[in-house]
Amino acid sequence: MGKMMYGFGDSLVDGHCLHIGMLDALAEKYGMVYRKYAVNGAKVIPERDASGKPCEGGTPDVAAQIEAASGEVPDFVFFDGLTNDIYWHGEDMSLGGMTASYDGDYDTATFYGAFERICFLLREKYGDSHIFYVCVHKMPTRNMAAQEAVQKAAREVCGKWGIPCVDVFRKGQINTCVDGMRMKYSYDSEESLTGGNGTHLNPEGYEKWYLPMLEAAVRIYL
């Protein structure tokens, strides 16, 4: 049996309409047993009702996906998350700040706190796994200043928790703010696998631009 890999996060891991996301080509190429827990629309910051309490029955946030996942420890864990937080919260999103604590008690109403909670859960539940965070590509559907801010926050938290980043955002060479790349490598619906708005890559895009960086991250452990 091949290595086992779990994927947590949003539609870039789940795969949007086709359910072919950034990790599928990696799993196929190396014969991995791949359990995909990511959900389209998932956020880092948990959804809350008007009173501030966590919503029940909504889209599972990334931490909720981890809590509900199998306790079997995989070889690899990949996760993403922040794109939907920017979409829903935008300029109103509270970034908060990083703590010095490793005890799991974080302010999950802020991006830093919710992201720390995710890292805490992963290290607690899958302590023997090789864990990686994927910094997704630049896209024209989100405010660029907001993308820069939350990407920086995510990298800082990953640094605290010793989680390597696969930094497609800064080093991946795919940037769908460039119109030609957006037209060729992104899609919005099953009716056409090109000409998308730049958020979701088509299978060719993930294989061409994400796969080499994902392979480089895991190669020494294969």
Long-range contacts (C-beta under 8 A, 24 or more apart in sequence): 1-33, 2-30, 2-31, 2-32, 2-33, 3-30, 3-32, 3-33, 3-74, 3-75, 3-76, 3-221, 3-222, 4-32, 4-33, 4-34, 4-35, 4-72, 4-74, 4-75, 4-76, 5-32, 5-33, 5-34, 5-35, 5-74, 5-75, 5-76, 5-77, 5-78, 6-34, 6-35, 6-36, 6-37, 6-69, 6-70, 6-74, 6-76, 6-77, 6-78, 6-126, 6-129, 7-34, 7-35, 7-36, 7-37, 7-38, 7-77, 7-78, 7-79, 8-37, 8-38, 8-62, 8-65, 8-66, 8-69, 8-77, 8-78, 8-79, 8-80, 8-81, 8-118, 9-38, 9-42, 9-62, 9-65, 9-78, 9-79, 9-80, 9-81, 9-134, 10-38, 10-39, 10-40, 10-41, 10-42, 10-43, 10-62, 10-80, 10-81, 10-83, 10-84, 11-38, 11-39, 11-40, 11-41, 11-42, 11-83, 11-199, 11-200, 12-80, 12-83, 12-134, 12-136, 12-199, 12-200, 12-201, 13-38, 13-78, 13-79, 13-80, 13-134, 14-38, 14-39, 14-40, 14-42, 15-200, 16-40, 16-187, 16-199, 16-200, 17-187, 17-188, 17-189, 17-190, 17-200, 18-190, 18-193, 18-202, 18-203, 20-203, 20-206, 21-206, 22-78, 22-80, 22-134, 22-136, 22-201, 22-206, 22-210, 22-214, 23-78, 23-214, 24-203, 24-206, 25-203, 25-206, 25-207, 25-210, 25-211, 26-211, 26-214, 26-215, 26-218, 29-211, 29-215, 30-218, 30-222, 32-75, 32-76, 33-74, 35-69, 35-70, 35-74, 37-65, 37-66, 37-68, 37-69, 38-65, 38-79, 38-80, 39-65, 41-84, 42-81, 42-84, 43-81, 43-84, 43-85, 43-88, 44-81, 44-82, 44-85, 44-111, 44-114, 44-115, 44-118, 45-85, 45-89, 45-93, 45-108, 45-109, 45-110, 45-111, 45-114, 46-108, 46-114, 48-109, 52-109, 61-114, 62-118, 63-108, 63-114, 63-117, 63-118, 63-121, 66-118, 66-121, 66-122, 66-125, 67-121, 69-125, 71-125, 73-126, 73-127, 73-128, 73-129, 74-126, 74-129, 75-129, 75-130, 75-221, 76-129, 76-130, 76-131, 76-132, 76-218, 76-221, 77-122, 77-126, 77-129, 77-130, 77-131, 77-132, 78-131, 78-132, 78-133, 78-134, 78-166, 78-214, 79-118, 79-122, 79-131, 79-132, 79-133, 79-134, 80-133, 80-134, 80-135, 80-136, 81-115, 81-118, 81-154, 82-111, 82-136, 82-147, 82-150, 82-151, 82-154, 83-136, 83-139, 83-142, 83-199, 85-111, 85-150, 86-142, 86-143, 86-146, 86-147, 86-150, 87-141, 87-142, 90-143, 90-146, 91-143, 91-146, 93-146, 93-150, 95-149, 95-150, 95-153, 98-153, 98-156, 98-157, 98-160, 111-150, 111-153, 112-153, 112-157, 115-153, 115-154, 115-157, 116-157, 116-160, 116-161, 119-157, 119-158, 119-160, 119-161, 119-163, 120-161, 122-163, 123-161, 130-218, 130-221, 131-163, 131-164, 132-163, 132-164, 132-165, 132-166, 132-214, 132-217, 132-218, 133-158, 133-163, 133-164, 133-165, 133-166, 134-165, 134-166, 134-168, 134-210, 134-214, 135-165, 135-166, 135-167, 135-168, 135-169, 135-170, 136-168, 136-169, 137-168, 137-169, 137-172, 137-174, 137-175, 137-176, 137-201, 137-209, 138-169, 138-175, 138-176, 138-177, 139-176, 139-177, 139-197, 139-198, 139-199, 140-176, 140-177, 140-182, 140-197, 140-198, 141-197, 141-198, 141-199, 144-177, 164-217, 166-210, 166-213, 166-214, 166-217, 167-213, 168-209, 168-210, 168-213, 171-213, 172-209, 172-210, 172-213, 173-209, 174-201, 174-205, 174-208, 174-209, 174-210, 176-201, 185-209
